[in-house]
Amino acid sequence: MTKKLLEQKQAHDREMQPWQLLDAQQNHVPDPGFQSAEAAEAAVELHAAESRMKAIQGSAGTQDRRNQGKRDNR
């Protein structure tokens, strides 16, 4: 009984789903990447802006130690 039910379930799972039947291009996978040319341009501009950012000179901890040293010498 359980083997028969399992076989029926597996056969049902292998069948194409109704929404897949409506699609003219079966097994269609959209192209990876940006949804539009504008989105691609915006990403390029954002990357260019981020890559031209001024470098951080040392970490916050280094600056804090330097400032603490100045306070200690006062």
mmCIF file of the N, C-alpha and C atoms, coordinates in Angstrom:
data_MODEL
# 
_entry.id   MODEL 
# 
loop_
_atom_site.group_PDB 
_atom_site.id 
_atom_site.type_symbol 
_atom_site.label_atom_id 
_atom_site.label_alt_id 
_atom_site.label_comp_id 
_atom_site.label_asym_id 
_atom_site.label_entity_id 
_atom_site.label_seq_id 
_atom_site.pdbx_PDB_ins_code 
_atom_site.Cartn_x 
_atom_site.Cartn_y 
_atom_site.Cartn_z 
_atom_site.occupancy 
_atom_site.B_iso_or_equiv 
_atom_site.pdbx_formal_charge 
_atom_site.auth_seq_id 
_atom_site.auth_comp_id 
_atom_site.auth_asym_id 
_atom_site.auth_atom_id 
_atom_site.pdbx_PDB_model_num 
ATOM 1   N N  . MET A 1 1  ? 0.833  -1.193 0.000   1.00 0.00 ? 1  MET A N  1 
ATOM 2   C CA . MET A 1 1  ? 0.000  0.000  0.000   1.00 0.00 ? 1  MET A CA 1 
ATOM 3   C C  . MET A 1 1  ? 0.875  1.253  0.000   1.00 0.00 ? 1  MET A C  1 
ATOM 4   N N  . THR A 1 2  ? 1.867  1.331  0.902   1.00 0.00 ? 2  THR A N  1 
ATOM 5   C CA . THR A 1 2  ? 2.695  2.525  0.986   1.00 0.00 ? 2  THR A CA 1 
ATOM 6   C C  . THR A 1 2  ? 3.584  2.687  -0.247  1.00 0.00 ? 2  THR A C  1 
ATOM 7   N N  . LYS A 1 3  ? 4.048  1.559  -0.817  1.00 0.00 ? 3  LYS A N  1 
ATOM 8   C CA . LYS A 1 3  ? 4.859  1.649  -2.036  1.00 0.00 ? 3  LYS A CA 1 
ATOM 9   C C  . LYS A 1 3  ? 4.038  2.212  -3.188  1.00 0.00 ? 3  LYS A C  1 
ATOM 10  N N  . LYS A 1 4  ? 2.778  1.805  -3.251  1.00 0.00 ? 4  LYS A N  1 
ATOM 11  C CA . LYS A 1 4  ? 1.896  2.278  -4.311  1.00 0.00 ? 4  LYS A CA 1 
ATOM 12  C C  . LYS A 1 4  ? 1.654  3.777  -4.160  1.00 0.00 ? 4  LYS A C  1 
ATOM 13  N N  . LEU A 1 5  ? 1.417  4.203  -2.935  1.00 0.00 ? 5  LEU A N  1 
ATOM 14  C CA . LEU A 1 5  ? 1.216  5.632  -2.687  1.00 0.00 ? 5  LEU A CA 1 
ATOM 15  C C  . LEU A 1 5  ? 2.480  6.431  -3.005  1.00 0.00 ? 5  LEU A C  1 
ATOM 16  N N  . LEU A 1 6  ? 3.639  5.873  -2.635  1.00 0.00 ? 6  LEU A N  1 
ATOM 17  C CA . LEU A 1 6  ? 4.897  6.550  -2.917  1.00 0.00 ? 6  LEU A CA 1 
ATOM 18  C C  . LEU A 1 6  ? 5.115  6.677  -4.421  1.00 0.00 ? 6  LEU A C  1 
ATOM 19  N N  . GLU A 1 7  ? 4.811  5.629  -5.166  1.00 0.00 ? 7  GLU A N  1 
ATOM 20  C CA . GLU A 1 7  ? 4.958  5.678  -6.624  1.00 0.00 ? 7  GLU A CA 1 
ATOM 21  C C  . GLU A 1 7  ? 4.016  6.714  -7.226  1.00 0.00 ? 7  GLU A C  1 
ATOM 22  N N  . GLN A 1 8  ? 2.792  6.798  -6.710  1.00 0.00 ? 8  GLN A N  1 
ATOM 23  C CA . GLN A 1 8  ? 1.844  7.794  -7.204  1.00 0.00 ? 8  GLN A CA 1 
ATOM 24  C C  . GLN A 1 8  ? 2.342  9.214  -6.913  1.00 0.00 ? 8  GLN A C  1 
ATOM 25  N N  . LYS A 1 9  ? 2.873  9.407  -5.719  1.00 0.00 ? 9  LYS A N  1 
ATOM 26  C CA . LYS A 1 9  ? 3.383  10.725 -5.348  1.00 0.00 ? 9  LYS A CA 1 
ATOM 27  C C  . LYS A 1 9  ? 4.557  11.110 -6.239  1.00 0.00 ? 9  LYS A C  1 
ATOM 28  N N  . GLN A 1 10 ? 5.485  10.201 -6.454  1.00 0.00 ? 10 GLN A N  1 
ATOM 29  C CA . GLN A 1 10 ? 6.642  10.486 -7.289  1.00 0.00 ? 10 GLN A CA 1 
ATOM 30  C C  . GLN A 1 10 ? 6.226  10.766 -8.728  1.00 0.00 ? 10 GLN A C  1 
ATOM 31  N N  . ALA A 1 11 ? 5.241  10.043 -9.235  1.00 0.00 ? 11 ALA A N  1 
ATOM 32  C CA . ALA A 1 11 ? 4.740  10.289 -10.591 1.00 0.00 ? 11 ALA A CA 1 
ATOM 33  C C  . ALA A 1 11 ? 4.095  11.667 -10.666 1.00 0.00 ? 11 ALA A C  1 
ATOM 34  N N  . HIS A 1 12 ? 3.350  12.023 -9.632  1.00 0.00 ? 12 HIS A N  1 
ATOM 35  C CA . HIS A 1 12 ? 2.727  13.353 -9.588  1.00 0.00 ? 12 HIS A CA 1 
ATOM 36  C C  . HIS A 1 12 ? 3.784  14.449 -9.530  1.00 0.00 ? 12 HIS A C  1 
ATOM 37  N N  . ASP A 1 13 ? 4.843  14.236 -8.747  1.00 0.00 ? 13 ASP A N  1 
ATOM 38  C CA . ASP A 1 13 ? 5.904  15.230 -8.617  1.00 0.00 ? 13 ASP A CA 1 
ATOM 39  C C  . ASP A 1 13 ? 6.670  15.430 -9.928  1.00 0.00 ? 13 ASP A C  1 
ATOM 40  N N  . ARG A 1 14 ? 6.750  14.387 -10.753 1.00 0.00 ? 14 ARG A N  1 
ATOM 41  C CA . ARG A 1 14 ? 7.459  14.495 -12.025 1.00 0.00 ? 14 ARG A CA 1 
ATOM 42  C C  . ARG A 1 14 ? 6.649  15.207 -13.098 1.00 0.00 ? 14 ARG A C  1 
ATOM 43  N N  . GLU A 1 15 ? 5.331  15.290 -12.909 1.00 0.00 ? 15 GLU A N  1 
ATOM 44  C CA . GLU A 1 15 ? 4.477  15.962 -13.886 1.00 0.00 ? 15 GLU A CA 1 
ATOM 45  C C  . GLU A 1 15 ? 4.755  17.461 -13.890 1.00 0.00 ? 15 GLU A C  1 
ATOM 46  N N  . MET A 1 16 ? 4.551  18.088 -15.059 1.00 0.00 ? 16 MET A N  1 
ATOM 47  C CA . MET A 1 16 ? 4.751  19.528 -15.172 1.00 0.00 ? 16 MET A CA 1 
ATOM 48  C C  . MET A 1 16 ? 3.627  20.257 -14.454 1.00 0.00 ? 16 MET A C  1 
ATOM 49  N N  . GLN A 1 17 ? 3.962  21.291 -13.733 1.00 0.00 ? 17 GLN A N  1 
ATOM 50  C CA . GLN A 1 17 ? 2.988  22.056 -12.965 1.00 0.00 ? 17 GLN A CA 1 
ATOM 51  C C  . GLN A 1 17 ? 2.144  22.900 -13.913 1.00 0.00 ? 17 GLN A C  1 
ATOM 52  N N  . PRO A 1 18 ? 0.906  23.239 -13.517 1.00 0.00 ? 18 PRO A N  1 
ATOM 53  C CA . PRO A 1 18 ? 0.017  24.001 -14.406 1.00 0.00 ? 18 PRO A CA 1 
ATOM 54  C C  . PRO A 1 18 ? 0.601  25.341 -14.849 1.00 0.00 ? 18 PRO A C  1 
ATOM 55  N N  . TRP A 1 19 ? 1.280  26.060 -13.958 1.00 0.00 ? 19 TRP A N  1 
ATOM 56  C CA . TRP A 1 19 ? 1.838  27.349 -14.342 1.00 0.00 ? 19 TRP A CA 1 
ATOM 57  C C  . TRP A 1 19 ? 2.996  27.180 -15.329 1.00 0.00 ? 19 TRP A C  1 
ATOM 58  N N  . GLN A 1 20 ? 3.645  26.033 -15.309 1.00 0.00 ? 20 GLN A N  1 
ATOM 59  C CA . GLN A 1 20 ? 4.709  25.783 -16.266 1.00 0.00 ? 20 GLN A CA 1 
ATOM 60  C C  . GLN A 1 20 ? 4.141  25.498 -17.650 1.00 0.00 ? 20 GLN A C  1 
ATOM 61  N N  . LEU A 1 21 ? 2.947  24.945 -17.702 1.00 0.00 ? 21 LEU A N  1 
ATOM 62  C CA . LEU A 1 21 ? 2.300  24.676 -18.982 1.00 0.00 ? 21 LEU A CA 1 
ATOM 63  C C  . LEU A 1 21 ? 1.912  25.975 -19.692 1.00 0.00 ? 21 LEU A C  1 
ATOM 64  N N  . LEU A 1 22 ? 1.631  27.019 -18.930 1.00 0.00 ? 22 LEU A N  1 
ATOM 65  C CA . LEU A 1 22 ? 1.242  28.298 -19.510 1.00 0.00 ? 22 LEU A CA 1 
ATOM 66  C C  . LEU A 1 22 ? 2.421  29.026 -20.144 1.00 0.00 ? 22 LEU A C  1 
ATOM 67  N N  . ASP A 1 23 ? 3.604  28.750 -19.692 1.00 0.00 ? 23 ASP A N  1 
ATOM 68  C CA . ASP A 1 23 ? 4.797  29.423 -20.195 1.00 0.00 ? 23 ASP A CA 1 
ATOM 69  C C  . ASP A 1 23 ? 5.131  28.894 -21.591 1.00 0.00 ? 23 ASP A C  1 
ATOM 70  N N  . ALA A 1 24 ? 5.291  29.797 -22.538 1.00 0.00 ? 24 ALA A N  1 
ATOM 71  C CA . ALA A 1 24 ? 5.608  29.376 -23.908 1.00 0.00 ? 24 ALA A CA 1 
ATOM 72  C C  . ALA A 1 24 ? 7.001  28.767 -23.989 1.00 0.00 ? 24 ALA A C  1 
ATOM 73  N N  . GLN A 1 25 ? 7.924  29.313 -23.236 1.00 0.00 ? 25 GLN A N  1 
ATOM 74  C CA . GLN A 1 25 ? 9.291  28.786 -23.234 1.00 0.00 ? 25 GLN A CA 1 
ATOM 75  C C  . GLN A 1 25 ? 9.462  27.916 -22.000 1.00 0.00 ? 25 GLN A C  1 
ATOM 76  N N  . GLN A 1 26 ? 9.332  26.637 -22.170 1.00 0.00 ? 26 GLN A N  1 
ATOM 77  C CA . GLN A 1 26 ? 9.464  25.749 -21.022 1.00 0.00 ? 26 GLN A CA 1 
ATOM 78  C C  . GLN A 1 26 ? 10.916 25.717 -20.569 1.00 0.00 ? 26 GLN A C  1 
ATOM 79  N N  . ASN A 1 27 ? 11.083 25.562 -19.278 1.00 0.00 ? 27 ASN A N  1 
ATOM 80  C CA . ASN A 1 27 ? 12.405 25.537 -18.648 1.00 0.00 ? 27 ASN A CA 1 
ATOM 81  C C  . ASN A 1 27 ? 13.168 26.825 -18.912 1.00 0.00 ? 27 ASN A C  1 
ATOM 82  N N  . HIS A 1 28 ? 12.459 27.940 -19.018 1.00 0.00 ? 28 HIS A N  1 
ATOM 83  C CA . HIS A 1 28 ? 13.107 29.228 -19.252 1.00 0.00 ? 28 HIS A CA 1 
ATOM 84  C C  . HIS A 1 28 ? 13.655 29.761 -17.933 1.00 0.00 ? 28 HIS A C  1 
ATOM 85  N N  . VAL A 1 29 ? 14.919 30.111 -17.958 1.00 0.00 ? 29 VAL A N  1 
ATOM 86  C CA . VAL A 1 29 ? 15.565 30.716 -16.799 1.00 0.00 ? 29 VAL A CA 1 
ATOM 87  C C  . VAL A 1 29 ? 15.993 32.110 -17.218 1.00 0.00 ? 29 VAL A C  1 
ATOM 88  N N  . PRO A 1 30 ? 15.600 33.150 -16.490 1.00 0.00 ? 30 PRO A N  1 
ATOM 89  C CA . PRO A 1 30 ? 15.992 34.500 -16.885 1.00 0.00 ? 30 PRO A CA 1 
ATOM 90  C C  . PRO A 1 30 ? 17.503 34.675 -16.818 1.00 0.00 ? 30 PRO A C  1 
ATOM 91  N N  . ASP A 1 31 ? 17.996 35.581 -17.638 1.00 0.00 ? 31 ASP A N  1 
ATOM 92  C CA . ASP A 1 31 ? 19.429 35.851 -17.660 1.00 0.00 ? 31 ASP A CA 1 
ATOM 93  C C  . ASP A 1 31 ? 19.858 36.451 -16.329 1.00 0.00 ? 31 ASP A C  1 
ATOM 94  N N  . PRO A 1 32 ? 21.006 36.038 -15.824 1.00 0.00 ? 32 PRO A N  1 
ATOM 95  C CA . PRO A 1 32 ? 21.485 36.631 -14.584 1.00 0.00 ? 32 PRO A CA 1 
ATOM 96  C C  . PRO A 1 32 ? 21.953 38.053 -14.843 1.00 0.00 ? 32 PRO A C  1 
ATOM 97  N N  . GLY A 1 33 ? 21.964 38.843 -13.823 1.00 0.00 ? 33 GLY A N  1 
ATOM 98  C CA . GLY A 1 33 ? 22.464 40.208 -13.974 1.00 0.00 ? 33 GLY A CA 1 
ATOM 99  C C  . GLY A 1 33 ? 21.416 41.222 -13.597 1.00 0.00 ? 33 GLY A C  1 
ATOM 100 N N  . PHE A 1 34 ? 21.584 42.415 -14.147 1.00 0.00 ? 34 PHE A N  1 
ATOM 101 C CA . PHE A 1 34 ? 20.726 43.532 -13.795 1.00 0.00 ? 34 PHE A CA 1 
ATOM 102 C C  . PHE A 1 34 ? 19.395 43.445 -14.528 1.00 0.00 ? 34 PHE A C  1 
ATOM 103 N N  . GLN A 1 35 ? 18.364 44.031 -13.943 1.00 0.00 ? 35 GLN A N  1 
ATOM 104 C CA . GLN A 1 35 ? 17.038 43.981 -14.538 1.00 0.00 ? 35 GLN A CA 1 
ATOM 105 C C  . GLN A 1 35 ? 16.900 44.970 -15.691 1.00 0.00 ? 35 GLN A C  1 
ATOM 106 N N  . SER A 1 36 ? 17.686 46.020 -15.671 1.00 0.00 ? 36 SER A N  1 
ATOM 107 C CA . SER A 1 36 ? 17.591 47.010 -16.743 1.00 0.00 ? 36 SER A CA 1 
ATOM 108 C C  . SER A 1 36 ? 18.959 47.632 -16.979 1.00 0.00 ? 36 SER A C  1 
ATOM 109 N N  . ALA A 1 37 ? 19.074 48.344 -18.097 1.00 0.00 ? 37 ALA A N  1 
ATOM 110 C CA . ALA A 1 37 ? 20.323 49.034 -18.414 1.00 0.00 ? 37 ALA A CA 1 
ATOM 111 C C  . ALA A 1 37 ? 20.575 50.158 -17.406 1.00 0.00 ? 37 ALA A C  1 
ATOM 112 N N  . GLU A 1 38 ? 19.494 50.801 -16.947 1.00 0.00 ? 38 GLU A N  1 
ATOM 113 C CA . GLU A 1 38 ? 19.645 51.883 -15.965 1.00 0.00 ? 38 GLU A CA 1 
ATOM 114 C C  . GLU A 1 38 ? 20.220 51.349 -14.654 1.00 0.00 ? 38 GLU A C  1 
ATOM 115 N N  . ALA A 1 39 ? 19.785 50.167 -14.252 1.00 0.00 ? 39 ALA A N  1 
ATOM 116 C CA . ALA A 1 39 ? 20.305 49.572 -13.019 1.00 0.00 ? 39 ALA A CA 1 
ATOM 117 C C  . ALA A 1 39 ? 21.786 49.240 -13.171 1.00 0.00 ? 39 ALA A C  1 
ATOM 118 N N  . ALA A 1 40 ? 22.179 48.763 -14.333 1.00 0.00 ? 40 ALA A N  1 
ATOM 119 C CA . ALA A 1 40 ? 23.590 48.455 -14.575 1.00 0.00 ? 40 ALA A CA 1 
ATOM 120 C C  . ALA A 1 40 ? 24.432 49.726 -14.531 1.00 0.00 ? 40 ALA A C  1 
ATOM 121 N N  . GLU A 1 41 ? 23.932 50.810 -15.150 1.00 0.00 ? 41 GLU A N  1 
ATOM 122 C CA . GLU A 1 41 ? 24.657 52.088 -15.128 1.00 0.00 ? 41 GLU A CA 1 
ATOM 123 C C  . GLU A 1 41 ? 24.776 52.622 -13.705 1.00 0.00 ? 41 GLU A C  1 
ATOM 124 N N  . ALA A 1 42 ? 23.700 52.521 -12.933 1.00 0.00 ? 42 ALA A N  1 
ATOM 125 C CA . ALA A 1 42 ? 23.725 53.000 -11.546 1.00 0.00 ? 42 ALA A CA 1 
ATOM 126 C C  . ALA A 1 42 ? 24.740 52.209 -10.726 1.00 0.00 ? 42 ALA A C  1 
ATOM 127 N N  . ALA A 1 43 ? 24.834 50.903 -10.959 1.00 0.00 ? 43 ALA A N  1 
ATOM 128 C CA . ALA A 1 43 ? 25.801 50.086 -10.217 1.00 0.00 ? 43 ALA A CA 1 
ATOM 129 C C  . ALA A 1 43 ? 27.236 50.469 -10.589 1.00 0.00 ? 43 ALA A C  1 
ATOM 130 N N  . VAL A 1 44 ? 27.472 50.754 -11.871 1.00 0.00 ? 44 VAL A N  1 
ATOM 131 C CA . VAL A 1 44 ? 28.815 51.165 -12.294 1.00 0.00 ? 44 VAL A CA 1 
ATOM 132 C C  . VAL A 1 44 ? 29.187 52.495 -11.655 1.00 0.00 ? 44 VAL A C  1 
ATOM 133 N N  . GLU A 1 45 ? 28.253 53.449 -11.634 1.00 0.00 ? 45 GLU A N  1 
ATOM 134 C CA . GLU A 1 45 ? 28.518 54.753 -11.022 1.00 0.00 ? 45 GLU A CA 1 
ATOM 135 C C  . GLU A 1 45 ? 28.765 54.610 -9.523  1.00 0.00 ? 45 GLU A C  1 
ATOM 136 N N  . LEU A 1 46 ? 27.979 53.794 -8.858  1.00 0.00 ? 46 LEU A N  1 
ATOM 137 C CA . LEU A 1 46 ? 28.156 53.593 -7.421  1.00 0.00 ? 46 LEU A CA 1 
ATOM 138 C C  . LEU A 1 46 ? 29.512 52.969 -7.124  1.00 0.00 ? 46 LEU A C  1 
ATOM 139 N N  . HIS A 1 47 ? 29.885 51.986 -7.913  1.00 0.00 ? 47 HIS A N  1 
ATOM 140 C CA . HIS A 1 47 ? 31.182 51.345 -7.700  1.00 0.00 ? 47 HIS A CA 1 
ATOM 141 C C  . HIS A 1 47 ? 32.316 52.334 -7.927  1.00 0.00 ? 47 HIS A C  1 
ATOM 142 N N  . ALA A 1 48 ? 32.202 53.161 -8.966  1.00 0.00 ? 48 ALA A N  1 
ATOM 143 C CA . ALA A 1 48 ? 33.247 54.150 -9.247  1.00 0.00 ? 48 ALA A CA 1 
ATOM 144 C C  . ALA A 1 48 ? 33.357 55.146 -8.098  1.00 0.00 ? 48 ALA A C  1 
ATOM 145 N N  . ALA A 1 49 ? 32.220 55.583 -7.571  1.00 0.00 ? 49 ALA A N  1 
ATOM 146 C CA . ALA A 1 49 ? 32.237 56.532 -6.452  1.00 0.00 ? 49 ALA A CA 1 
ATOM 147 C C  . ALA A 1 49 ? 32.857 55.902 -5.212  1.00 0.00 ? 49 ALA A C  1 
ATOM 148 N N  . GLU A 1 50 ? 32.531 54.638 -4.944  1.00 0.00 ? 50 GLU A N  1 
ATOM 149 C CA . GLU A 1 50 ? 33.081 53.982 -3.758  1.00 0.00 ? 50 GLU A CA 1 
ATOM 150 C C  . GLU A 1 50 ? 34.567 53.723 -3.908  1.00 0.00 ? 50 GLU A C  1 
ATOM 151 N N  . SER A 1 51 ? 35.021 53.424 -5.111  1.00 0.00 ? 51 SER A N  1 
ATOM 152 C CA . SER A 1 51 ? 36.439 53.108 -5.283  1.00 0.00 ? 51 SER A CA 1 
ATOM 153 C C  . SER A 1 51 ? 37.301 54.359 -5.250  1.00 0.00 ? 51 SER A C  1 
ATOM 154 N N  . ARG A 1 52 ? 36.697 55.539 -5.432  1.00 0.00 ? 52 ARG A N  1 
ATOM 155 C CA . ARG A 1 52 ? 37.455 56.789 -5.385  1.00 0.00 ? 52 ARG A CA 1 
ATOM 156 C C  . ARG A 1 52 ? 37.394 57.449 -4.019  1.00 0.00 ? 52 ARG A C  1 
ATOM 157 N N  . MET A 1 53 ? 36.851 56.756 -3.038  1.00 0.00 ? 53 MET A N  1 
ATOM 158 C CA . MET A 1 53 ? 36.749 57.337 -1.700  1.00 0.00 ? 53 MET A CA 1 
ATOM 159 C C  . MET A 1 53 ? 38.129 57.532 -1.100  1.00 0.00 ? 53 MET A C  1 
ATOM 160 N N  . LYS A 1 54 ? 38.241 58.548 -0.270  1.00 0.00 ? 54 LYS A N  1 
ATOM 161 C CA . LYS A 1 54 ? 39.489 58.824 0.409   1.00 0.00 ? 54 LYS A CA 1 
ATOM 162 C C  . LYS A 1 54 ? 39.800 57.672 1.364   1.00 0.00 ? 54 LYS A C  1 
ATOM 163 N N  . ALA A 1 55 ? 41.043 57.259 1.364   1.00 0.00 ? 55 ALA A N  1 
ATOM 164 C CA . ALA A 1 55 ? 41.448 56.160 2.229   1.00 0.00 ? 55 ALA A CA 1 
ATOM 165 C C  . ALA A 1 55 ? 41.361 56.580 3.692   1.00 0.00 ? 55 ALA A C  1 
ATOM 166 N N  . ILE A 1 56 ? 41.004 55.646 4.546   1.00 0.00 ? 56 ILE A N  1 
ATOM 167 C CA . ILE A 1 56 ? 40.956 55.900 5.978   1.00 0.00 ? 56 ILE A CA 1 
ATOM 168 C C  . ILE A 1 56 ? 42.380 55.767 6.500   1.00 0.00 ? 56 ILE A C  1 
ATOM 169 N N  . GLN A 1 57 ? 42.859 56.802 7.147   1.00 0.00 ? 57 GLN A N  1 
ATOM 170 C CA . GLN A 1 57 ? 44.236 56.803 7.636   1.00 0.00 ? 57 GLN A CA 1 
ATOM 171 C C  . GLN A 1 57 ? 44.285 56.203 9.037   1.00 0.00 ? 57 GLN A C  1 
ATOM 172 N N  . GLY A 1 58 ? 44.518 54.942 9.118   1.00 0.00 ? 58 GLY A N  1 
ATOM 173 C CA . GLY A 1 58 ? 44.578 54.266 10.405  1.00 0.00 ? 58 GLY A CA 1 
ATOM 174 C C  . GLY A 1 58 ? 43.192 53.919 10.908  1.00 0.00 ? 58 GLY A C  1 
ATOM 175 N N  . SER A 1 59 ? 43.168 53.129 11.931  1.00 0.00 ? 59 SER A N  1 
ATOM 176 C CA . SER A 1 59 ? 41.887 52.716 12.486  1.00 0.00 ? 59 SER A CA 1 
ATOM 177 C C  . SER A 1 59 ? 41.472 53.668 13.599  1.00 0.00 ? 59 SER A C  1 
ATOM 178 N N  . ALA A 1 60 ? 40.248 53.553 14.041  1.00 0.00 ? 60 ALA A N  1 
ATOM 179 C CA . ALA A 1 60 ? 39.744 54.397 15.124  1.00 0.00 ? 60 ALA A CA 1 
ATOM 180 C C  . ALA A 1 60 ? 40.548 54.144 16.392  1.00 0.00 ? 60 ALA A C  1 
ATOM 181 N N  . GLY A 1 61 ? 40.940 52.903 16.611  1.00 0.00 ? 61 GLY A N  1 
ATOM 182 C CA . GLY A 1 61 ? 41.725 52.587 17.803  1.00 0.00 ? 61 GLY A CA 1 
ATOM 183 C C  . GLY A 1 61 ? 43.082 53.274 17.795  1.00 0.00 ? 61 GLY A C  1 
ATOM 184 N N  . THR A 1 62 ? 43.712 53.345 16.618  1.00 0.00 ? 62 THR A N  1 
ATOM 185 C CA . THR A 1 62 ? 45.012 54.015 16.509  1.00 0.00 ? 62 THR A CA 1 
ATOM 186 C C  . THR A 1 62 ? 44.860 55.498 16.801  1.00 0.00 ? 62 THR A C  1 
ATOM 187 N N  . GLN A 1 63 ? 43.835 56.121 16.256  1.00 0.00 ? 63 GLN A N  1 
ATOM 188 C CA . GLN A 1 63 ? 43.622 57.555 16.491  1.00 0.00 ? 63 GLN A CA 1 
ATOM 189 C C  . GLN A 1 63 ? 43.297 57.820 17.950  1.00 0.00 ? 63 GLN A C  1 
ATOM 190 N N  . ASP A 1 64 ? 42.530 56.936 18.570  1.00 0.00 ? 64 ASP A N  1 
ATOM 191 C CA . ASP A 1 64 ? 42.188 57.124 19.978  1.00 0.00 ? 64 ASP A CA 1 
ATOM 192 C C  . ASP A 1 64 ? 43.428 57.034 20.854  1.00 0.00 ? 64 ASP A C  1 
ATOM 193 N N  . ARG A 1 65 ? 44.320 56.090 20.543  1.00 0.00 ? 65 ARG A N  1 
ATOM 194 C CA . ARG A 1 65 ? 45.548 55.975 21.339  1.00 0.00 ? 65 ARG A CA 1 
ATOM 195 C C  . ARG A 1 65 ? 46.421 57.213 21.178  1.00 0.00 ? 65 ARG A C  1 
ATOM 196 N N  . ARG A 1 66 ? 46.462 57.743 19.957  1.00 0.00 ? 66 ARG A N  1 
ATOM 197 C CA . ARG A 1 66 ? 47.250 58.953 19.704  1.00 0.00 ? 66 ARG A CA 1 
ATOM 198 C C  . ARG A 1 66 ? 46.672 60.125 20.486  1.00 0.00 ? 66 ARG A C  1 
ATOM 199 N N  . ASN A 1 67 ? 45.348 60.259 20.468  1.00 0.00 ? 67 ASN A N  1 
ATOM 200 C CA . ASN A 1 67 ? 44.698 61.340 21.196  1.00 0.00 ? 67 ASN A CA 1 
ATOM 201 C C  . ASN A 1 67 ? 44.847 61.172 22.698  1.00 0.00 ? 67 ASN A C  1 
ATOM 202 N N  . GLN A 1 68 ? 44.804 59.940 23.180  1.00 0.00 ? 68 GLN A N  1 
ATOM 203 C CA . GLN A 1 68 ? 44.983 59.687 24.600  1.00 0.00 ? 68 GLN A CA 1 
ATOM 204 C C  . GLN A 1 68 ? 46.400 60.104 25.020  1.00 0.00 ? 68 GLN A C  1 
ATOM 205 N N  . GLY A 1 69 ? 47.376 59.802 24.166  1.00 0.00 ? 69 GLY A N  1 
ATOM 206 C CA . GLY A 1 69 ? 48.758 60.208 24.461  1.00 0.00 ? 69 GLY A CA 1 
ATOM 207 C C  . GLY A 1 69 ? 48.882 61.719 24.565  1.00 0.00 ? 69 GLY A C  1 
ATOM 208 N N  . LYS A 1 70 ? 48.201 62.441 23.702  1.00 0.00 ? 70 LYS A N  1 
ATOM 209 C CA . LYS A 1 70 ? 48.237 63.905 23.764  1.00 0.00 ? 70 LYS A CA 1 
ATOM 210 C C  . LYS A 1 70 ? 47.606 64.388 25.081  1.00 0.00 ? 70 LYS A C  1 
ATOM 211 N N  . ARG A 1 71 ? 46.511 63.775 25.495  1.00 0.00 ? 71 ARG A N  1 
ATOM 212 C CA . ARG A 1 71 ? 45.866 64.185 26.752  1.00 0.00 ? 71 ARG A CA 1 
ATOM 213 C C  . ARG A 1 71 ? 46.744 63.870 27.949  1.00 0.00 ? 71 ARG A C  1 
ATOM 214 N N  . ASP A 1 72 ? 47.445 62.725 27.903  1.00 0.00 ? 72 ASP A N  1 
ATOM 215 C CA . ASP A 1 72 ? 48.291 62.344 29.026  1.00 0.00 ? 72 ASP A CA 1 
ATOM 216 C C  . ASP A 1 72 ? 49.468 63.311 29.188  1.00 0.00 ? 72 ASP A C  1 
ATOM 217 N N  . ASN A 1 73 ? 49.937 63.892 28.094  1.00 0.00 ? 73 ASN A N  1 
ATOM 218 C CA . ASN A 1 73 ? 51.091 64.780 28.161  1.00 0.00 ? 73 ASN A CA 1 
ATOM 219 C C  . ASN A 1 73 ? 50.727 66.187 28.593  1.00 0.00 ? 73 ASN A C  1 
ATOM 220 N N  . ARG A 1 74 ? 49.465 66.500 28.733  1.00 0.00 ? 74 ARG A N  1 
ATOM 221 C CA . ARG A 1 74 ? 49.056 67.856 29.114  1.00 0.00 ? 74 ARG A CA 1 
ATOM 222 C C  . ARG A 1 74 ? 49.237 68.078 30.581  1.00 0.00 ? 74 ARG A C  1 
# 
